Amino acid sequence: MTPKFLQDSLVESRREFTGEARSEAAPPVKSLLQAMSVADRRQLEALVRADLSAAVRGDAGLPDLPNHVRQVLLPDCRSVAQQELEAGLFVAAGAAAQHLCFRVPADIARPARVIRGVEPGCAPDFLPTVHLEPFALGPLLFELLPRSLDDDEVSGVPGVRYKQYQRSVVLFLADDPQARVSLAGVDRQHWKDAWTFAACSTGEPQSWFHRDERSKITRDEREYLDSHGRVLHSPPALGSALFRRAGLFRGLSELRVLGGPTEQRVIWSKGASCSDIASRLLHPLFGLPATYRKDILGSLSFAVLREDVEGVRATRLLLSRDESADAQLRDEFREQVHGWHQNPWRVWEQRRIKQITRRQTQQGRSLAEVRASYTGEELASAVKGITSSGQIGLDACSEAQREFQALLAVYLFNAGQTAAPPEQTRVHTLTAYNLTVSPRHDELVISTNAPDNLVNWLVPRPSSSCGVPGMRVRSWPNDGTFRLVHLPTGGQITVTSREERDVDSVGDEQRLARDWFTSDRDVTRREHTALAAIPPMSPGITRLLSALVVRICAKHPQHKWALGTWSWDPLKRGKEPGGGSPGDFGGVERYLWGAHDDWELRWDGYPFPSDVAAALTDTVVGLDGVQVTGTDTAFTITLEDATIRVQHWSTLPSTGWEDEQ
């Protein structure tokens, strides 16, 4: 076996357990191989030949590797204080994963990961460095840093303090500063953002001990330590060993870490089987310390490992994949999602928005330029949409305008053989044109290369069934600008081929040039009947449908998502949603229908469903308070008590509105 092959095999096996980068795992393995005796090397080669991916400690034919070799390959902690700190981090990471499920787009089934990898460190102290997943620092601080509760209890890990460096943070114990763990890649701004989340998560002012004593342990913490110990839910040595093997637990859904002084329980609902995880933890090279043996092994949903030390009370590790708890967890999750206004992620998101806009302004970009980079508006048009309080303003419209825009959504998002009745008006044809939408407080300005054609589809005429019932031409200032008003709601649209002018009059000769209904004509009986057939909408649904309309042609400035008027892909990704090639779909198919606070939206072709979710939850132009839960192609949009069930037609059998009546 060549030295290069042996080294690469060991490095890749270690990375599976620790989650490290290759550059972090390779040096200690290389040093070990260079200093290893011939006998130890032969034993190591025999283990590698035995297929490390399937090896389990105690298997017949596997040689016993000396403990000093294992301790270099993946060292375990021996200091009690260090074990307590690392076990506390492991328990806190398990609890923090639940918080990440509420981050936009909220999804209880998402593998919410806190720890990306752990570098066990180098001799002589082997102090670890932790690499966190994005967004994980705030929830981790909330679960880890000690604070007082109303009933004289202590939440978090007593004695934990921190020291900030330029690009990292070192966590340590105030009563034993030699116990330390480094958090890599955490600068001052990252820490400040994370602390915003942690402080808001408490819901009310509480005493954080690290603020009272930065380097000493408080009296309350000392009393709690004396009566309960530092870590309630984990045996320190076992919790520390699992922490250093955190890479094994990535990808497990709804991970929870529970236990007591002599028992550790790790529970999840989806992911690898218990027998798989248990087998990896008994790996002859990188598994738990050699004192652990299998107790119950081989079950998909349950496994037990036991420490076998003579004269010492056995410590047990219980692994459980509990799929029966999945439904209950999802119900609890939905209830909490509806309480989004209390969710600390909202405060965190608002802080990020302010930082983004502040940074862009400092770089010479105004708020209007930021808005225009998403909407495609001319800068002069974007300026008119910015609110007086300095907000982007996509959803800051009057109630009358919002009601009209929600109604317009019903006409835009019904098309084809599977559509609801509003499809007959053919208003959805607007989305085939090249549009730029500029939402204002009391009107929707649409710029296009064919304004008179758009008016043909929007405004009813005596000889046509097209148009939004109740829509009228209010004025026609010039050949390229048309001002429309919706009589029943009072909502307004300006359709223009150029920068709109503040003109509010129309000449008779222009009015007679077309047979559009004008604002001096009352709503007809036929229009009243059509409008009465539109289902009622709750305030939340009204906001959601209006938000879809004003973002109908929005695009992320860094090309992360694009809606393309629901007819094409501005990012030119070379494929259709659902996996087809561009042009695979025939006619346009869209379906939007429901009642009160429960609606359904389906379509084929563009846009990608994930782009719709991203547009509504974007940190800069997203709709405030919205939640998205589900998969990339089938999800639920939630706002207050309102929900829209979204599904792309590529994942559905062909069913239409008529079949559901």
N, C-alpha and C positions, 0 to 999 in steps of 0.2 A: 504494500500500500504506500503510495507516494506521500511525502509530507504535505504537499499542497492539498491533496484529496482529503487527508485526515483533518487538516485544519479547517477546510471549507465545510466539511460535514459537521464538525463540532460547533462552528460558528453559527450555522443555520439552525442547528438544534437548540442552541442557547437562545437565539433570537425568538424562537417560538414561545419560549417560556417568559422571557423578560420584555419582549416588545421593543428591544433596542434597535438602533440603526446598525448596519454592518460595521461601520467605522468604530462604533463603541464596543461591539462584542469581540472584534478580531484581536486587539492588542493583548488582553489577558490570556486568550487561548494560545496565541503565538508564543508568549513568554513561557507558558507552562510546557509546551512541547519542546522548546529549546532546552529547558532545565530538567526534563523528565528522564528518569533512569530507564535502562533498556527493558527491565522487567515490567515496570509500570506501563511503558509504551506498548508492549505486546498485549497486555490486558486491555488497554484502551482500544487497540486495533481490533481485538476479538469482539469487543462490544459493538464497534462500528460495523463490522462485518455481519453481526447478528441482526441488523436492521433496527436502528435506533427508533424509528417511528412506531414500532410495535413492541419494543422491549418493555417488560414490566419487572420490577425488582422481585426476586425470588423465583423467576422462571428457571426451569432446569437448563443446565448448560451454559448459563451466563456467569462469567467470573465476577467475584466480589472486588470492586475497585477500592483501593485505600482511601480513607476518608480525606486525607490531606489533598488528594487529587481532586475529589469532588468539591472541596472547599475553594479551590482555585477556579475551577470551571464555573461554579455558581455559588459564591460564598453566602453562608447564613450568618445571622447576627448572633452574638453571644452575650452582649451587655443587656441586662434586664431593662434599664431605662431606654436604650435604643429599641429594644423589642417592643416596649410599650408605645413609644412614639410611632413606630411603623405599623403596629397593629391598629392603633387609633386612626391612622391615615387610611388603612384598608377598610375599616368599618365606615369611616366618614365618606370614602369614595363610593361605597355601596349605597349609602343614603343619598348622596349628591346626585346619583344617576337618575333618581326619580324626578328631581327638579328639571333636568335637561329635557324630559319628555314634554314639558310645557313651553319650551322655546319654540317660536314660530318656525315652521308650521308644527303645531302640537301633535304628537303621535305617540301613544302609549306603547305601540309595537316597535318603535324605533330602537335599535341597539344603542342606547344612550351610554356612551363611554366617557369615563372621567380620566383614567390613566392610560396614556398611549404606550408608555414604556418606562421601565425602571433600570437604571444603570446601578448594579450592586456596589460599585466603587472598587478601589484598589487598596492593596496592603499599605500600611498596617491596620487602618481603622475600618476600611470597607464601608464608608458612609455613602449612602445611595443618593443618586440624582434622579428626580422624577420629571418626566415629560408629560404634560397634560394635553388633553384634547382641547380644541377650540371651545370657548364658552364655559369650560368646566371649572375655572378658578373660583368664580363667585359662589356657586353651590358648594364647592369643597370648603371654602372659608366658613360659610354659614354652618356647616355640619362639624367642622373641626375646631374653630377658635372657641375657647370657653366663655360662657356668659351665664349670668344668674337668671333663674326663673322665679316665678312668684312664690312657689312653695319651698323656697330655700334649697332647691335642687340646682345642679350645675349641668348645663348642656354643653356638648363638645368634649374636648380632651383637656382636663385640668392641667395647668402649667405650660401649655403651648404658647410660645411667643415667636416673633419673627424679626428678622433684620433685612432691610432692603438694600440691595446692591443695584448697580446700573442695569444689568440684564438678568438678574436672578433674585430670588428671595430664599433665605435660609430659615427654616423652621427649627426651633430648639425648645428644650424644656427648661423653664426658669429654675427649677430645683436641681437640674443636672445638665448644665449647658453642653456637656460633651455629647449628649444625644442630639443628633442633628440630621436633617434631611434637606436637600437643596431642590428648589423648584426652578427648573431651567426655563429661560425665555420669558421671564416675567419682568417687564420694565415697570417704571413708576406709573405710567398711564394705564397699563394693563391692570396693575394692582388697584389703582383708584377706581376703575370701572367695576372691578370685581367686588370691591368693598361697597359700592353703591348697591349692588344686588344683595349682598349679605345683610347690610343694615336694613334694607327695605323688607327683607323676608321675615323679619320678626313680627311685623305688623304693629308693633308698639315699642316705645323706648325701653331698652333694657341695658343692663350694665355689662359691658364687655371688659373682661378682666385685663386684657392686654392694654387697654387704655388707662386703667388705674395703675398698673404696675408693668412697665415694659421689660424689666429684667428680673423681677422677684415674683414669687408665688404669693397670692393673697391669702388672707385668713380663711375665707370661705372655701377656696380651692383646697387648702390644707386639710380642713375639716372633712371635706368630701372625700379626699384621697384616703384619709385615715379610716373612714367608714365604708367606702365602696371600692376603693382601688381606682386606678387610672382609666382602665378600659373595661366597661361593663360587658360588652358583647363579644369578647374574644379572649382566648388564652394568649398571652403576649407572644410566646415563642412561635406558636402556630400561626397567629395573625401576621407576624413579621415574615414568616416563610412564605405565606400566600401572597403578601404584598410584593415580595421580590420576584414572584412568578405571576404578576398581574396580567401578563400577555395571554395567559391561558383563558382568561375570562372575557376577553374582547369578543364582541359579537353575540353575547347572551342577552336576551331581552328580559326586562323587568327584574334585574338582579337585586337581591336583598342579602344583607350580611347580618346574621343574628347570632346569639349564643350566650355563653357565660364563662366562668373561670376555667372550666375543664372541657368545654364543648363548643365547637364552632359549627354554625350552620350556614351554608351558602345555597340560596334558593333562586331558581330562575324558571321562566315559563316556556321559552323558546330558545333553540340553539342546540349545541352539542348534547349528547346523552350523558347521563351521570357516569356510566361505565367508561366512556371516552375520557372525561375529565379526570376520573379517579385513576385510570391507567397512566395518564400523563403525569399525574402527581406522584406515581410510584416509579417513574423513569429511573433507571439505574445510575444515570449521570447527573441529570438536572432536576430530579424530583425532590420531594420533601426530604428532610433529614433521614438518615438510614434507619432510625428507630421506628419509623412508621411502616405498618404492614396493612394488608387488606383484611377487612373484617367481613363486609358484605360487598361483593363486587360482581358485576355482570348484569345489573338491572339498568334498563333505559331511564328509569325515573327515580332511582334511589341507590345510594352507595354510601358505605361507611369505611373510613380509614381510622386505624387506632394506633396510638403510640405504644410501643412495647418496651417499657423500661422497668426492670425488676425493682420492687420496693417503692415505686412511685405510682400514684394514682393515674390511671390511664387517661390521656387526652384524646378526644374523638373528634373527627371531622365528618359531618353529615352533609352529603350532597343530595339535593333534591330538585328534580325538574317537575314543577307542579303546574300542569296545564289546566287543572280544574279551577285554579284561582284566576285564570285569565279573564273570564266574563265579569267577575266581581271587580277586578282591578279596572277594567274598562268602564264600568258603570261609575265607579268613584272618580275616574279620570274625567268623564264627561261632565259630571257635576261640578268639578273644579274648573274645567274649561269655561263653563258658563259664568263663573266668577272671575273672569279675566281682568276686570277692573281692579281687583285686589292682587293681581299677580305681579311679583317684583320684576318679571321680565319686561313688563310694560315700562316701568321707570328706567330700566336698563336700556331699552330700545330708544326711548326718548332722549336719553343722555347721548347715545351714539349718534342719533340724528343731529343733535346740536353740535357735536364734535365734528361730524362730517361737513355740515354746512359752514361751521366756523373755519375749519381748515381750508375748505374750498374758497371761502371769502378771503382768507388771508393770502391765498394763492392768486388772488385777483379775480375770482369768480363771484359774481353776485348770486343771490338766491334765485333770481330770475334765470340766470344762466344755468344753474343746477336744474331747475324745473325744465327748461327748454331742452337740456341734454336727454331727458326722459321722453318728453312729449313730441319733440320735433318742431315745436312752435318757433316762429320768429321771435327774437328777443323782445320786441315791442309788444307783442301779444302776450308773452309770458309775464311781463311786468304787470299787465292789467289783471292777471289772475292771482298775484301775490296778495295775501290778506293784510289788513292794517296791523295785525299783531305779528306779522313777519313769518307766516306759515306758507308752505308750498301752495296750498289752496285748491287742490284738485277736487276735494269733497266739501269745500266750504261754500255751499250755495244756499239759497233760500229754500224754505220748505216747499213752496210751489214749484220751484225749478227742480228740486229733487224728486218730487212726485211725478213730474213730467218725464224726467230722464229714466225713472224706473219703468214707466209705461212704455217708453220708447224701446227699452230692452226687450220687452215681450214681443215687439214687432221685428226687432233686428235678429233675435235669436230663435226664430221659428222659420224654418225653410225646408222645402222638399216634401217627399211623400210621407214622412214620419212626423210632420210638424203638427202643432196645435192650430186651431182655426185662424189666428192672426196672420198665418202664412199667406192667406189669400190676398192680402193687401200688397204683397211683393215689396214691402219696405226693406226687407233684408237685402235687396239688390244694392243698396247703398254700399255695403261692405266690399263690393267688387271694384269700387273706385279707389283712386289714390287720395287718401284723406289725411288731414292734420286736424286734430281736435283740441280746442282751447277752451276749457271750462272756466266760467266766471261765476260771480255771485248770483246773477239773475239771468244768465243766458249761456247757451252753448254755441261757440263759434266754430264752424267747420270750414276749413280752407280746402279747395279741391281744384282740379284742372277742368272740371265740367260742372259749374254751379247750377246752371239751369237744368241739367239732367237730374241732379240730386233733388231739386225742388219738384220735378215731375214725380219722383217716387215718394216724396214726403207729403205733398199737399193733394187732397182729393180734388177731383174734377167731375163735372156732370156726366161725362162720357166714359168714365173709368172707375174701376173698383180699387185702384191703387191709392196709397196714402194713409197717414195716421188719422183716424177719425177725429174731427175737431180741429185739425191743423189748418191755419190760414196764412196767406201772404199779407203781412201788415204794411210793408213798404218795399219799394224797389228803387233804391237811390240811383243805381247806375246799371250798366249792362252786366256787371259781374258780381253784384251784391244784392242779396235778398234777405229781408228780415221777416221771420215767421213767428207766429204766436199760436199757442195751443189754447183755444178758448176755454175748455172745461177746467184746466189746471192753472192757466196763466203762465206756463213755461214758455221760454223763447229760444229760438235758434236763429243764428245769422249764418247764411251760407255765402261764401265769398271766394273769389279767385285772386284776391289781393288784400292788402291791409284794409280792414273795414273802416268806413268813414262814419262820423257821427251825424248822419242825415236821417231824418224821421218823417220824410214826406214822399209822396209818390204822385206822378202825373197821370192824368186820365189816359193819355195816349199810350203810356207804358202798361197801364193796368189792362187795357183792352187787347194787348198783344197776345195774351194767353187766356185760357179759360180756367185757370186755377181759382179755387174759392178764396175770396179775400176776407179781411177781418170784419167787414160790414155785413157778412152773411152769417146768420145764426147756425148753430149745430142742427143738422137735419135729423129726422126721426130715425133714419137708417144708421146714422152715426151714433145716436144715443143707444140704439139696440146693440151695436157692436161694442161700445164701451162698457155697457152693462154686463156683457158676457165675460169681461176680464175679471179674473178672481180677485178678491180683496187681498191687500198686502199689509203685513204688520210693519211698524216703523223700521225694524231691523232688516227685513227683506227689501224695503224701499231703499235703504242705504246701500245694501249689497248690490242690487240691480243697477242703481245709479252709478256705483263705483265701477261696475263692468263696462258701462257705456263710456264714461269719461276716460277710461284706460284702453279703449278698443284698439288704438294704434300705438300704444306706448312701447318703448324699447329701452332696456337697460344700457347705459352709456358704455359699460365694459362688456357688452354682448353676452350677458348671463341669461337673459330671457328676452322674448319679443312676442307681441300679440298679432302684429301684421294685419289689422282689421279683420281678423278671423278668416282670412282667405289666402294668405301666403306667408312664407317664412323669411323675414328680413335678414336673418342670420345665415341663410343659405346652407343649412346643415346637410342637404343632399338626401334627405329621407322624410317620409311622412310619419306622423304620429301613428304608432301601432306597428311600425317596422317596414311599411311599404316604401316604394320609390315615388318621387314626385310625379303626380299625374295618374297614380293608380286609382284614385277615387273618381267616381263619376260626377253626378250632380251634388250640390251642397245639401247636407242634411243637418238640421238643427232642431232641437226640441227644448222649450222652456215652458214649464207649466207648474201649477201648484195652487195653494190657497193659504192665506194668513201667514204663518211663520214656517211653513214646510213646502219647499219647492224642489224641483228637479231640473237639471240642465244636462243635456246630452248633445253631442255633435260628432261628425266625422271630419277628417282632414285637419287643417290648421285651425287654431294654434295647438302646440303641444300642451296637454293638460297641466304638466308641471310648470309651464310658463304662466298659466293663469293663476295658479297658486302663488308663484313667486311674485307676480305683479301686485297681488292683493296684500302680500305680507312683506313687501320690500321695506327696508329700514328707512328709506327716504320718501318714497311716494306710496307706500302701502296705506290701506284703510285702517285707521286707528281702532284697535280693539278686535280685529278679525282673527279667527283661528282656523287653521286647516289641519284636518286629521285624516289619515288614510294612506293610500299608496300613490304612485306617480300617475296612474290612470283612473283611479276611482277613489274619490275623497269627499269629505263633507266640509263645507264652508260654514262657519258658525260666527254669528255676531249677536250678542245678547242672547235672546231666546230663539232667534231665527236661524234656520239651517237651509242650505241649498246642497242637495246631493248631486255630485258631479261625476259623470262617467263618460269616457271616450267610447265612441261606438265600436272601436276595434276590439273592445273587451266584452261586447254585448251581443246577444242574438238580435236579429232584426225585428224589433217590435215598435209599433207606432202608437200615436195618440189614440187612433181609432180603436186599437186593440184593448186599451185600458178603460174605455168608457163602459 
